Amino acid sequence: MPFPLPMFKDSIYGKDGKYIMANELELFFADNVQDEETVDFVVSERFKDKSGKPIPWRLKPIDALTNKSLKKQATVKTKVPGRKGQYQSDFDVAKYQFLLAAAVVEYPRLNDAALMASWSEKAGFDIMTPEDLLGVMLNSGEFENLSLKAQDICGFADINDEVDEAKN
């Protein structure tokens, strides 16, 4: 039997301080939750529309399962030298930042073949992933600004907190 919490037995408090009764669990059903809002953000002044105004990129927060997948992709297991059969996990912060930034971008569509081909020609090599596309489209400062905004809209206080969590 789980540890009883008498104060939560029949009800809990809502944001307004009023009780939410346990029989109102449907308030947490998927259809009743407000969707995450997209954010328009000018990543670079270099991308302009026909009238010369900077084009905002559309960003949307990712869910926890997507973030879990990104963390897994950014974690590499390596053999421990001199220790037979032992491995250690190393978290690649830079890779995670690129994965997160690419995951939150809704517009422009970073997986568009024509967009990738355009930048592949300019870069002189084939661009195969949205992360690589960001790496050639943006200069270092622009990418840093996008990365910080991605962290912000996803609710992360600091990327170092995520790094520490992934290491544990």
C-alpha positions as CSV (number, residue, x, y, z in Angstrom):
1,M,0.0,0.0,0.0
2,P,1.4,3.4,-1.0
3,F,2.3,5.9,1.7
4,P,-0.9,7.8,2.6
5,L,-1.0,11.5,2.3
6,P,-4.1,12.5,4.2
7,M,-4.1,16.1,3.0
8,F,-4.3,14.8,-0.6
9,K,-6.8,12.0,0.0
10,D,-9.9,13.7,-1.4
11,S,-8.7,16.9,-2.9
12,I,-5.8,19.2,-3.9
13,Y,-5.5,22.9,-4.3
14,G,-5.7,24.6,-7.7
15,K,-3.7,27.6,-8.9
16,D,-6.4,29.9,-7.5
17,G,-6.2,28.3,-4.1
18,K,-9.5,26.6,-4.5
19,Y,-10.0,22.9,-4.1
20,I,-9.9,20.6,-7.1
21,M,-11.8,17.5,-6.2
22,A,-10.4,14.1,-7.0
23,N,-13.5,13.3,-9.1
24,E,-12.4,16.2,-11.4
25,L,-9.5,14.2,-12.8
26,E,-10.8,14.8,-16.3
27,L,-9.3,18.3,-16.0
28,F,-6.0,16.6,-16.6
29,F,-7.2,14.8,-19.7
30,A,-5.3,15.5,-22.9
31,D,-8.3,17.3,-24.5
32,N,-8.5,19.7,-21.6
33,V,-4.8,20.9,-21.5
34,Q,-3.8,24.1,-23.3
35,D,-1.4,23.5,-26.2
36,E,2.0,24.9,-26.0
37,E,2.2,28.1,-27.9
38,T,4.6,28.7,-30.8
39,V,7.0,31.6,-30.5
40,D,8.2,33.8,-33.4
41,F,11.9,34.7,-33.0
42,V,14.3,36.5,-35.3
43,V,17.3,34.2,-35.3
44,S,19.2,36.2,-37.8
45,E,19.0,39.6,-39.4
46,R,20.5,38.1,-42.5
47,F,17.3,36.3,-43.6
48,K,15.0,38.9,-45.0
49,D,11.6,38.9,-46.7
50,K,11.0,40.7,-50.0
51,S,10.5,44.0,-48.2
52,G,13.8,43.7,-46.4
53,K,12.4,42.9,-43.0
54,P,14.1,40.1,-41.0
55,I,12.1,36.8,-41.1
56,P,11.1,35.4,-37.7
57,W,11.5,31.7,-37.2
58,R,8.6,29.8,-35.6
59,L,9.7,27.8,-32.6
60,K,7.6,25.4,-30.5
61,P,8.6,23.7,-27.2
62,I,9.2,20.0,-27.2
63,D,7.7,17.5,-24.9
64,A,9.6,15.5,-22.3
65,L,9.6,12.3,-24.3
66,T,11.2,14.1,-27.3
67,N,13.8,15.6,-24.9
68,K,14.5,12.1,-23.5
69,S,15.2,10.9,-27.0
70,L,17.5,13.9,-27.7
71,K,19.4,13.2,-24.6
72,K,19.9,9.6,-25.5
73,Q,21.1,10.6,-29.0
74,A,23.6,13.0,-27.4
75,T,24.9,10.3,-25.0
76,V,27.8,8.1,-26.1
77,K,29.0,4.9,-24.3
78,T,32.7,4.4,-24.5
79,K,34.9,1.6,-23.1
80,V,36.7,2.3,-20.0
81,P,40.4,1.8,-20.7
82,G,41.9,-1.0,-18.7
83,R,38.6,-2.2,-17.4
84,K,37.3,-5.3,-19.3
85,G,33.6,-5.0,-20.1
86,Q,33.1,-1.6,-18.5
87,Y,31.6,1.4,-20.2
88,Q,31.0,4.9,-19.3
89,S,28.4,7.3,-20.6
90,D,29.6,10.7,-22.0
91,F,27.1,13.4,-22.6
92,D,27.9,15.6,-25.7
93,V,26.6,19.0,-24.7
94,A,27.3,20.6,-28.1
95,K,25.4,17.8,-29.9
96,Y,22.5,18.1,-27.5
97,Q,22.3,21.9,-28.2
98,F,22.1,21.3,-31.9
99,L,19.5,18.5,-31.5
100,L,17.4,20.7,-29.2
101,A,17.6,23.8,-31.4
102,A,16.7,21.7,-34.5
103,A,13.8,20.0,-32.7
104,V,12.1,23.3,-31.6
105,V,12.2,24.9,-35.1
106,E,8.9,24.6,-36.9
107,Y,9.7,27.2,-39.6
108,P,11.7,27.1,-41.7
109,R,11.3,23.4,-42.2
110,L,14.9,22.3,-41.6
111,N,14.3,18.8,-43.1
112,D,13.2,20.2,-46.4
113,A,15.3,18.6,-49.2
114,A,15.5,21.7,-51.3
115,L,16.7,23.8,-48.4
116,M,19.3,21.2,-47.5
117,A,20.5,21.0,-51.1
118,S,20.8,24.8,-51.4
119,W,23.1,24.9,-48.3
120,S,24.9,21.7,-49.3
121,E,26.0,23.4,-52.5
122,K,27.2,26.5,-50.7
123,A,28.9,24.5,-48.0
124,G,30.6,22.1,-50.5
125,F,29.4,18.9,-48.7
126,D,26.1,17.0,-48.3
127,I,24.0,18.2,-45.5
128,M,22.0,15.3,-44.2
129,T,20.4,16.5,-40.9
130,P,18.6,19.5,-39.6
131,E,21.3,19.9,-37.0
132,D,24.0,20.1,-39.8
133,L,21.8,22.6,-41.7
134,L,21.7,24.9,-38.7
135,G,25.5,24.6,-38.4
136,V,26.0,26.0,-41.9
137,M,23.0,28.4,-42.0
138,L,23.8,30.3,-38.8
139,N,27.0,31.9,-37.6
140,S,28.1,31.1,-34.1
141,G,26.4,34.0,-32.4
142,E,23.1,33.4,-34.2
143,F,23.2,29.7,-33.2
144,E,23.9,30.6,-29.6
145,N,20.9,32.9,-29.6
146,L,18.7,30.2,-31.1
147,S,20.0,27.6,-28.6
148,L,19.3,29.9,-25.6
149,K,15.8,30.7,-26.9
150,A,15.2,26.9,-27.4
151,Q,16.1,26.3,-23.8
152,D,14.0,29.2,-22.6
153,I,10.8,28.1,-24.4
154,C,11.2,24.5,-23.3
155,G,11.4,25.7,-19.7
156,F,15.0,25.0,-19.0
157,A,16.6,27.5,-16.5
158,D,20.1,26.6,-17.7
159,I,21.6,24.1,-20.1
160,N,24.1,23.1,-17.4
161,D,21.3,21.8,-15.3
162,E,20.3,19.5,-18.2
163,V,23.9,18.4,-18.6
164,D,24.2,17.5,-14.9
165,E,20.9,15.7,-15.0
166,A,22.0,13.7,-18.1
167,K,25.2,12.7,-16.4
168,N,23.4,11.3,-13.4
